[in-house]
Amino acid sequence: MSEKKEFEEKDYSSRFDWDVWKKILRFGKPLYPLMGIMVFIMVGVAVIDGVFPQMTRFAIDTLVPALGTPGIENRIAAFIVKYALLALWQGINVWGFIIIAGIIEVRLCHTLRDRAFNRLQELSFSYYDRTPAGWIMARMTSDAQKLGDTIAWGIVDLVWGSSMMVSIICFMVAMHPLLAAISLSFVPFLLLATFVFQKRILQAQRKARKANSILTGTFNEGLQGARTSKTLVLESYNRTEFGARSSTLRDYSIKAARLSALYLPIVIFLAATGAALALGAGGSFVVKGIISFGTLVAFVNYAMMFFDPAREVARVLSEFQAAQASAERLLGLVETQPEILDREGAISEGDVRGELALDRVSFRYSENGPWIFRDFSLRIPEGQTLAVVGETGCGKSTLVNLLCRFYEPQEGSVLVDGSDYRERTQHWLHRRLGYVLQTPLLFSGTIRDNIRYGRLDATDEEIRNAARDANALGFIEKLEKGFDTTVGEGGVLLSVGQKQLISLARALVADPRIMVLDEATSSVDTETEVLIQGAVDRLLANRTSIVIAHRLSTIRNADRIVVMDAGTVIEDGTHDELMALRGSYWKLYTRQFLDEDSLAQAAVQVMAGA
């Protein structure tokens, strides 16, 4: 049995980490040319926005006083044409950056998900044993989407906002440096407010993202275990658990929203204060004849315009702070290294005869966990069918995990055909390995697709032959669409027995040299059990096979049976030999026989009473 290790998500730093963003942006390196074009366009948008008040100033100070003078109509017409062309140019810029930002968002999301999914294909089985599926799903969906959206549109708003503020400051200083200094005196206070609030907003957003991951995991488990929950009448418990975790997410999200709600009014107030200062001081300058009325109007416009880019920059900084939690979590997945790696120079070619051995193996699932095996040795000759039995927790599953190289021993070695399997690649072994689970897993698609997963280049004839040998052809041909019948998610549209027969056909079409079988006849009716047992006999023939046995009556014909207890082999022999010993195997076998006999008698009594 594997040691259950509780998943704990890392707590990340509360400071803005530029190194995190550099790593994320490197994923979008092919998009750098598009980003450069978008930055150029946004700078142009900001400059043009800054030109409009200057045109208003020109109109007030130059065109209005000249009304009624000869040729003024032509000057006004020329002004209107210039204004319209400028507005048209701005419209084209807006169209361009919307198109480019959309492309960047979609492509970046695609790249992040692609990198994350590829990493998932490389990670060891231990990663999936300790990491909740909901956590992984949240990284692949909401976190990737949030990063794509934040980076694409955040660059748009950040470049426009900062360029706009620089443009406004340049125009104001060029018109009147003193009045510019008075009008912009609120900026230091704005920066201070930004520094204070962003750290708190980031902390709240991180807690909200962590709570969202936990909630997604709970939701995923609820979907997968819906039938079990209803059977055990756990609906009220599930509602309570989901409600508590949903409330935690709600509370953290509300806290972050409250901080943002407090922050934005402060920005608005400070920007309005700048406009008031510009109007008050500028009005006195107009009275004294220091500046023109058009200049005052331009200053007031600039002071009011300064609010929008300042607000956008503050909002984008807040968004980047919030998205940093998503960036850190996604990088946590992408940068996770597999615990089992192929050695340099590992061989990937060559046939497998099927001789297996564990040589003085010691193993535990975690550094501080208990030893499952300690100096354990076992040899399985080529072509032998070995059945492994024992009480829960004796080490049956761990033995299979080591033989299949799902885990590697801390000490000792596992040998395949006399050589340490670490001298070969993982794919070399897994390509020659078949594994049939006690609870069969089918993928969404057709029956044909699911059998072909055993070997993707299998022909339709090979698939049909495998189905025949697995005793699955009979029920498949009775279906309306035969091999093209859709099995549903996880094979939900088929019975347990039918799913097991298809999984056996999938193993047969793969034609593995080594076969691992986790009791395939559990939880099926007697008729289907006969079909499955016949398919299993064909599947195990002439192969090295390891069978984890639950129903001991199904392994009587095994070449060899080992009884395990606390990580050691306490009995080893054939069924008849072990029964003759009248030891642990005999006790397990007779107790199970008596339990099954008692259940049968009880069923007869119930039927008689009915």
TAHU-V335747 format. One record per residue. N is the residue number from 1. OMEGA is omega in radians with two decimals (none if undefined). BURIAL is b if it has 24 or more other C-alpha atoms within 12 Angstrom, else e. D_CENTER is the distance of its C-alpha to the mean C-alpha in Angstrom with 2 decimals. Layout:
BEGIN
N|OMEGA|BURIAL|D_CENTER + N|OMEGA|BURIAL|D_CENTER
END
This chain:
BEGIN
1|3.10|b|26.78 + 2|3.13|b|23.75 + 3|-3.13|e|23.77 + 4|3.13|e|21.29 + 5|-3.09|e|19.57 + 6|-3.13|e|18.28 + 7|3.08|e|14.96 + 8|-3.12|e|15.84 + 9|-3.11|e|13.78 + 10|3.01|e|15.59 + 11|-3.04|e|17.98 + 12|3.14|b|18.07 + 13|-3.13|e|21.28 + 14|-3.13|e|22.72 + 15|3.07|e|24.30 + 16|-3.03|b|23.20 + 17|-3.11|e|21.89 + 18|3.13|e|22.85 + 19|3.11|e|21.56 + 20|-3.10|b|17.92 + 21|3.08|b|18.69 + 22|3.11|e|20.58 + 23|3.14|e|17.66 + 24|-3.12|b|15.48 + 25|3.10|b|18.62 + 26|3.08|e|19.20 + 27|-3.14|b|16.29 + 28|-3.09|b|18.45 + 29|3.09|e|21.65 + 30|-3.12|e|22.69 + 31|-3.10|b|22.72 + 32|3.11|e|25.16 + 33|3.10|e|28.23 + 34|3.11|b|26.92 + 35|3.11|b|26.08 + 36|3.09|e|29.61 + 37|-3.12|b|31.19 + 38|3.10|b|29.36 + 39|3.12|b|30.58 + 40|-3.14|e|34.07 + 41|-3.08|b|34.07 + 42|3.05|b|32.99 + 43|3.08|b|35.73 + 44|3.09|b|38.13 + 45|-3.12|b|37.10 + 46|-3.13|b|37.76 + 47|3.14|b|41.12 + 48|3.07|b|42.25 + 49|3.14|b|41.34 + 50|-3.13|b|43.54 + 51|-3.06|b|46.37 + 52|3.09|b|46.87 + 53|3.10|b|48.56 + 54|3.09|b|50.81 + 55|3.06|b|51.93 + 56|3.10|b|52.66 + 57|3.12|b|54.65 + 58|-3.12|b|56.57 + 59|-3.09|b|57.37 + 60|-3.03|e|58.68 + 61|-3.04|e|60.62 + 62|-3.04|e|61.91 + 63|-3.09|b|61.92 + 64|3.11|e|62.88 + 65|-3.09|e|65.99 + 66|3.14|e|67.04 + 67|-3.14|e|67.14 + 68|3.12|e|70.50 + 69|-3.13|e|71.16 + 70|3.07|e|71.85 + 71|-3.10|e|68.80 + 72|-3.13|e|66.28 + 73|3.13|e|65.06 + 74|3.12|e|64.04 + 75|3.12|e|62.26 + 76|3.13|b|60.35 + 77|3.12|e|59.46 + 78|3.11|e|58.22 + 79|-3.13|e|56.16 + 80|3.13|e|54.58 + 81|3.12|e|53.74 + 82|3.14|e|52.11 + 83|-3.13|b|50.14 + 84|3.11|e|48.98 + 85|3.10|e|48.02 + 86|3.12|e|46.01 + 87|3.11|e|44.22 + 88|3.10|e|43.58 + 89|3.12|e|42.17 + 90|3.12|b|39.88 + 91|3.10|e|38.74 + 92|3.10|e|37.91 + 93|-3.13|b|35.93 + 94|3.09|b|33.89 + 95|-3.10|e|33.24 + 96|-3.07|b|32.19 + 97|3.08|b|29.69 + 98|3.11|b|28.03 + 99|-3.07|e|27.63 + 100|3.14|b|26.39 + 101|3.10|b|23.93 + 102|3.12|b|22.44 + 103|3.14|b|22.12 + 104|-3.13|b|20.52 + 105|-3.08|b|17.90 + 106|-3.09|b|16.95 + 107|-3.14|b|17.14 + 108|3.08|b|15.20 + 109|3.14|b|12.21 + 110|-3.11|b|12.67 + 111|-3.13|b|13.05 + 112|3.14|b|10.04 + 113|3.14|b|7.73 + 114|3.13|e|10.32 + 115|-3.13|b|10.40 + 116|-3.12|b|6.84 + 117|3.10|e|7.41 + 118|3.10|e|10.86 + 119|3.11|b|10.15 + 120|3.12|b|8.52 + 121|-3.07|e|11.85 + 122|-3.02|b|13.81 + 123|-3.10|b|12.83 + 124|3.14|b|15.47 + 125|-3.11|b|15.75 + 126|3.12|b|16.25 + 127|-3.13|b|12.69 + 128|3.11|b|11.72 + 129|-3.03|e|14.98 + 130|-3.08|e|14.28 + 131|3.14|b|10.61 + 132|3.13|b|10.11 + 133|-3.14|b|8.02 + 134|3.11|b|7.88 + 135|-3.13|b|6.53 + 136|-3.13|b|3.34 + 137|3.12|b|3.84 + 138|3.11|b|5.25 + 139|-3.05|b|3.62 + 140|-3.04|b|3.21 + 141|-2.99|b|6.38 + 142|-3.11|b|8.70 + 143|3.12|b|8.20 + 144|3.14|b|8.42 + 145|-3.13|b|11.18 + 146|3.13|b|12.88 + 147|3.11|b|13.22 + 148|-3.14|b|14.61 + 149|-3.09|b|16.93 + 150|-3.09|b|18.05 + 151|-3.08|b|18.89 + 152|-3.08|b|20.63 + 153|3.06|b|22.62 + 154|3.08|b|22.87 + 155|3.11|b|24.72 + 156|-3.05|b|26.93 + 157|-3.12|b|27.97 + 158|3.13|b|28.19 + 159|3.12|b|30.40 + 160|-3.09|b|32.44 + 161|-3.12|b|32.92 + 162|3.11|b|33.93 + 163|3.14|b|36.09 + 164|3.13|b|37.66 + 165|3.10|b|38.61 + 166|3.13|b|40.09 + 167|-3.14|b|41.92 + 168|-3.13|b|43.32 + 169|-3.14|b|44.48 + 170|3.14|e|46.18 + 171|-3.11|b|48.00 + 172|3.14|b|49.09 + 173|3.14|e|50.36 + 174|-3.12|e|52.17 + 175|-3.12|b|53.94 + 176|-3.05|b|54.90 + 177|-3.10|e|53.39 + 178|3.14|e|54.83 + 179|3.08|b|53.62 + 180|3.13|b|50.17 + 181|3.12|b|50.04 + 182|-3.07|b|51.11 + 183|-3.08|b|48.63 + 184|-3.10|b|45.65 + 185|-3.12|b|46.64 + 186|-3.03|b|43.75 + 187|3.12|b|41.04 + 188|3.13|e|41.10 + 189|3.09|e|40.56 + 190|3.12|b|37.61 + 191|3.12|e|36.00 + 192|3.13|e|36.74 + 193|3.13|b|35.17 + 194|-3.12|b|32.02 + 195|-3.09|e|31.77 + 196|-3.01|e|32.38 + 197|-3.02|b|30.04 + 198|3.12|b|26.95 + 199|-3.14|b|26.45 + 200|3.12|b|26.65 + 201|3.14|b|24.37 + 202|3.14|b|21.66 + 203|3.14|b|22.02 + 204|3.13|b|21.84 + 205|3.12|b|18.76 + 206|3.12|b|16.92 + 207|3.11|b|18.06 + 208|3.13|b|17.02 + 209|3.11|b|13.37 + 210|3.10|b|13.47 + 211|3.11|b|15.29 + 212|3.10|b|12.86 + 213|3.13|b|10.06 + 214|-3.14|b|12.92 + 215|3.11|b|14.09 + 216|3.09|b|11.00 + 217|3.11|b|11.22 + 218|-3.14|b|14.92 + 219|3.13|b|14.73 + 220|3.12|e|12.70 + 221|3.11|e|15.31 + 222|3.10|b|18.01 + 223|-3.11|e|17.33 + 224|-3.09|e|17.23 + 225|-3.07|e|20.27 + 226|-3.12|e|22.22 + 227|3.13|e|25.12 + 228|-3.14|e|25.46 + 229|-3.13|e|25.45 + 230|3.12|e|28.14 + 231|-3.12|e|30.14 + 232|3.13|e|30.24 + 233|-3.12|e|30.86 + 234|-3.08|e|28.02 + 235|-3.11|e|27.42 + 236|3.12|e|29.06 + 237|3.13|e|27.15 + 238|3.11|b|23.78 + 239|-3.13|e|24.97 + 240|-3.13|e|26.07 + 241|-3.14|e|22.90 + 242|3.14|b|20.70 + 243|-3.14|e|23.37 + 244|-3.12|e|23.43 + 245|3.06|b|19.75 + 246|3.12|b|19.91 + 247|3.10|e|23.05 + 248|3.09|b|21.47 + 249|3.13|b|18.94 + 250|-3.08|e|21.98 + 251|3.14|e|24.16 + 252|3.13|b|21.97 + 253|3.11|b|21.35 + 254|3.12|e|25.11 + 255|3.11|e|25.96 + 256|3.13|b|24.02 + 257|3.12|b|25.68 + 258|3.11|e|29.04 + 259|3.10|b|28.81 + 260|-3.14|b|28.00 + 261|3.10|e|30.81 + 262|-3.08|e|33.18 + 263|-3.06|b|32.26 + 264|3.08|b|32.77 + 265|3.10|e|36.29 + 266|3.09|b|37.31 + 267|3.13|b|36.37 + 268|-3.13|b|38.32 + 269|-3.11|e|41.28 + 270|3.11|b|41.50 + 271|3.10|b|41.37 + 272|3.09|b|44.05 + 273|3.09|b|46.09 + 274|3.11|b|46.09 + 275|3.13|b|47.40 + 276|3.11|b|50.08 + 277|3.12|b|51.18 + 278|-3.12|b|51.41 + 279|-3.11|b|53.47 + 280|-3.11|e|55.74 + 281|-3.13|b|56.48 + 282|3.12|b|56.53 + 283|3.12|b|58.96 + 284|3.11|e|61.44 + 285|3.11|e|61.10 + 286|-3.14|e|61.94 + 287|-3.12|e|65.01 + 288|3.12|e|66.17 + 289|-3.12|e|65.66 + 290|3.12|e|63.15 + 291|3.12|b|60.52 + 292|3.12|b|60.77 + 293|3.10|b|59.52 + 294|3.10|b|57.07 + 295|3.10|b|55.62 + 296|3.13|b|55.19 + 297|3.13|b|53.36 + 298|3.12|b|51.08 + 299|3.12|b|50.41 + 300|3.10|b|49.57 + 301|-3.13|b|47.25 + 302|-3.14|b|45.52 + 303|3.10|b|45.21 + 304|3.13|b|43.65 + 305|-3.10|b|41.43 + 306|-3.12|b|40.21 + 307|-3.07|b|38.48 + 308|3.11|b|35.98 + 309|3.10|b|34.62 + 310|3.12|b|34.72 + 311|-3.13|b|32.71 + 312|3.11|b|30.16 + 313|3.10|b|29.82 + 314|3.13|b|29.45 + 315|-3.13|b|26.84 + 316|3.09|b|24.82 + 317|3.08|b|25.12 + 318|3.12|b|23.89 + 319|3.12|b|20.90 + 320|3.08|b|20.10 + 321|3.14|b|20.60 + 322|-3.10|b|18.23 + 323|3.13|b|15.55 + 324|3.07|b|16.08 + 325|3.10|b|14.16 + 326|3.13|b|11.03 + 327|-3.12|b|12.15 + 328|-3.12|b|12.72 + 329|3.11|b|9.44 + 330|3.07|b|7.64 + 331|3.09|b|10.71 + 332|3.08|b|10.48 + 333|-3.05|b|7.64 + 334|-3.07|b|9.52 + 335|3.08|e|12.79 + 336|-3.12|e|12.43 + 337|3.07|e|15.31 + 338|3.13|e|15.94 + 339|3.09|e|18.61 + 340|-3.12|b|20.57 + 341|3.06|b|21.69 + 342|3.08|e|24.48 + 343|3.07|e|27.66 + 344|-3.13|e|29.20 + 345|3.13|e|31.51 + 346|-3.07|e|30.04 + 347|-3.12|e|31.66 + 348|-3.11|e|29.76 + 349|3.09|e|32.84 + 350|-3.14|e|35.42 + 351|3.11|e|36.11 + 352|3.04|b|35.54 + 353|3.06|b|38.52 + 354|3.07|b|36.60 + 355|-3.08|b|38.30 + 356|3.11|b|35.95 + 357|2.95|b|36.78 + 358|-3.04|b|35.44 + 359|3.08|b|37.77 + 360|-3.06|e|38.16 + 361|2.96|b|34.45 + 362|-3.05|b|33.17 + 363|2.95|b|29.64 + 364|-3.00|b|27.62 + 365|3.11|b|23.95 + 366|-3.03|e|23.97 + 367|-3.11|e|26.43 + 368|-3.11|e|28.26 + 369|3.14|e|27.82 + 370|3.08|e|30.73 + 371|3.05|b|31.75 + 372|3.05|b|31.06 + 373|3.08|b|33.33 + 374|3.14|e|36.08 + 375|-3.03|e|38.17 + 376|3.12|b|37.36 + 377|3.12|b|38.78 + 378|3.12|b|38.74 + 379|3.11|b|39.82 + 380|-3.12|b|39.07 + 381|3.11|b|41.50 + 382|3.07|b|40.65 + 383|-3.10|b|40.63 + 384|2.99|b|40.83 + 385|-3.11|b|39.13 + 386|3.06|b|38.24 + 387|-3.12|b|37.48 + 388|-3.11|b|35.93 + 389|3.11|b|36.88 + 390|3.13|b|36.92 + 391|3.09|b|36.02 + 392|3.12|e|32.48 + 393|-3.08|e|31.29 + 394|3.12|b|33.73 + 395|-3.12|b|31.23 + 396|-3.10|b|30.98 + 397|3.12|b|27.18 + 398|3.09|b|27.17 + 399|3.14|b|29.87 + 400|3.14|b|27.83 + 401|3.13|b|24.70 + 402|-3.14|b|27.03 + 403|-3.13|b|28.90 + 404|-3.12|b|25.81 + 405|2.95|b|24.47 + 406|2.99|b|21.26 + 407|3.07|b|22.64 + 408|-3.12|b|25.55 + 409|3.05|b|28.61 + 410|3.13|b|29.51 + 411|-3.13|e|33.12 + 412|-3.09|b|34.94 + 413|3.04|b|33.75 + 414|-3.03|b|32.71 + 415|2.99|b|34.96 + 416|-3.08|b|34.66 + 417|3.06|b|38.09 + 418|-3.13|e|39.38 + 419|3.10|e|36.89 + 420|-3.07|b|34.02 + 421|3.06|b|30.83 + 422|3.04|b|29.34 + 423|3.10|b|31.80 + 424|3.07|b|29.87 + 425|3.10|b|26.35 + 426|-3.13|b|23.76 + 427|3.11|b|23.74 + 428|-3.14|b|27.51 + 429|-3.03|b|27.40 + 430|3.08|b|24.51 + 431|-3.10|b|26.17 + 432|-3.04|b|29.26 + 433|3.04|b|27.70 + 434|-3.08|b|27.45 + 435|3.09|b|25.72 + 436|-3.07|b|26.58 + 437|3.06|b|24.99 + 438|3.04|b|27.03 + 439|-3.03|b|24.70 + 440|3.11|b|24.13 + 441|3.02|b|20.83 + 442|3.13|b|21.22 + 443|3.09|b|18.85 + 444|-3.09|e|19.38 + 445|-3.10|e|22.34 + 446|3.06|b|25.94 + 447|3.13|b|27.79 + 448|-3.14|b|28.69 + 449|-3.07|b|25.11 + 450|3.08|b|24.21 + 451|-3.11|b|27.30 + 452|3.09|b|26.74 + 453|3.09|b|23.34 + 454|3.07|b|25.67 + 455|-2.94|b|27.05 + 456|3.14|e|25.93 + 457|3.13|e|29.40 + 458|3.11|b|31.23 + 459|3.11|e|33.91 + 460|3.13|e|34.59 + 461|3.11|e|37.60 + 462|3.10|b|35.70 + 463|3.13|b|33.23 + 464|3.13|b|36.27 + 465|3.11|e|37.94 + 466|3.10|b|34.94 + 467|3.11|b|34.81 + 468|-3.13|b|38.56 + 469|3.12|b|38.40 + 470|-3.11|b|35.69 + 471|3.13|b|38.04 + 472|-3.04|b|35.48 + 473|-3.10|b|37.61 + 474|-3.11|e|39.83 + 475|-3.14|b|37.36 + 476|-3.10|b|35.45 + 477|3.11|e|38.71 + 478|3.12|e|39.50 + 479|-3.06|e|36.43 + 480|-3.11|e|37.24 + 481|3.08|e|34.87 + 482|-3.11|e|35.05 + 483|-3.14|b|32.39 + 484|3.09|e|30.85 + 485|3.10|e|30.13 + 486|-3.07|b|26.62 + 487|-3.10|b|25.22 + 488|-3.12|e|22.70 + 489|-3.13|e|19.22 + 490|-3.11|b|19.51 + 491|-3.03|b|23.20 + 492|-3.11|e|24.12 + 493|3.13|e|27.13 + 494|3.09|b|28.76 + 495|3.12|e|30.42 + 496|3.14|b|29.26 + 497|3.12|b|32.13 + 498|3.10|b|31.39 + 499|-3.14|b|27.76 + 500|3.10|b|29.13 + 501|3.11|b|31.70 + 502|3.12|b|29.17 + 503|3.06|b|27.06 + 504|3.08|b|30.36 + 505|3.10|b|31.18 + 506|3.10|b|27.89 + 507|-3.14|b|28.88 + 508|-3.12|b|32.40 + 509|3.09|b|31.50 + 510|3.12|b|29.54 + 511|-3.11|b|32.79 + 512|3.10|b|31.37 + 513|3.12|b|33.89 + 514|-3.07|b|32.29 + 515|3.06|b|31.28 + 516|-3.05|b|29.51 + 517|3.04|b|30.14 + 518|-2.99|b|28.95 + 519|-3.02|b|31.76 + 520|-3.05|b|31.42 + 521|3.12|b|34.24 + 522|2.99|b|32.94 + 523|3.05|e|32.84 + 524|3.13|b|34.75 + 525|-3.05|e|38.26 + 526|-3.12|e|41.22 + 527|3.12|e|41.61 + 528|3.12|b|38.00 + 529|3.11|b|38.25 + 530|3.12|e|41.19 + 531|-3.12|b|39.29 + 532|-3.11|b|36.29 + 533|3.08|b|38.64 + 534|3.10|b|40.48 + 535|3.13|b|37.33 + 536|3.13|b|36.28 + 537|3.11|b|39.74 + 538|-3.11|b|39.38 + 539|-3.07|b|35.89 + 540|-3.07|b|37.08 + 541|3.06|b|40.35 + 542|3.07|e|40.97 + 543|2.94|b|37.58 + 544|-2.99|b|36.66 + 545|3.03|b|34.96 + 546|-3.09|b|33.53 + 547|3.00|b|33.60 + 548|-2.98|b|32.22 + 549|3.02|b|34.90 + 550|3.07|b|34.84 + 551|-2.99|b|37.79 + 552|3.13|b|40.41 + 553|-3.09|b|42.61 + 554|-3.06|b|40.25 + 555|-3.11|b|40.71 + 556|-3.10|b|44.49 + 557|3.11|e|44.77 + 558|3.12|b|42.28 + 559|-3.03|b|43.94 + 560|3.13|b|43.01 + 561|3.02|b|41.59 + 562|3.11|b|40.43 + 563|-3.09|b|40.23 + 564|3.07|b|37.93 + 565|3.10|e|38.21 + 566|3.05|b|36.39 + 567|3.09|b|35.18 + 568|3.06|b|38.57 + 569|-3.10|b|40.38 + 570|3.07|e|43.32 + 571|-3.06|b|44.67 + 572|3.13|b|44.57 + 573|3.07|b|46.48 + 574|3.14|b|46.92 + 575|-3.10|b|46.93 + 576|-3.14|e|50.74 + 577|-3.11|e|50.96 + 578|3.08|b|48.56 + 579|3.14|e|50.28 + 580|3.12|e|53.59 + 581|-3.10|e|52.40 + 582|3.12|e|51.89 + 583|-3.07|e|49.18 + 584|-3.14|b|45.54 + 585|3.12|b|44.72 + 586|3.13|b|47.84 + 587|3.12|e|46.88 + 588|-3.06|b|43.34 + 589|-3.10|b|44.77 + 590|3.12|e|47.68 + 591|3.12|e|45.67 + 592|3.11|e|43.14 + 593|3.13|e|46.06 + 594|3.12|e|47.79 + 595|3.14|e|44.70 + 596|3.13|e|44.26 + 597|3.12|e|48.02 + 598|3.11|e|48.01 + 599|3.13|e|45.24 + 600|3.13|e|47.24 + 601|3.12|e|50.40 + 602|3.12|e|48.74 + 603|3.12|e|47.47 + 604|3.14|e|51.03 + 605|3.11|e|52.48 + 606|3.12|e|50.11 + 607|3.13|e|51.05 + 608|3.12|e|54.73 + 609|3.12|e|54.52 + 610|none|e|52.95
END
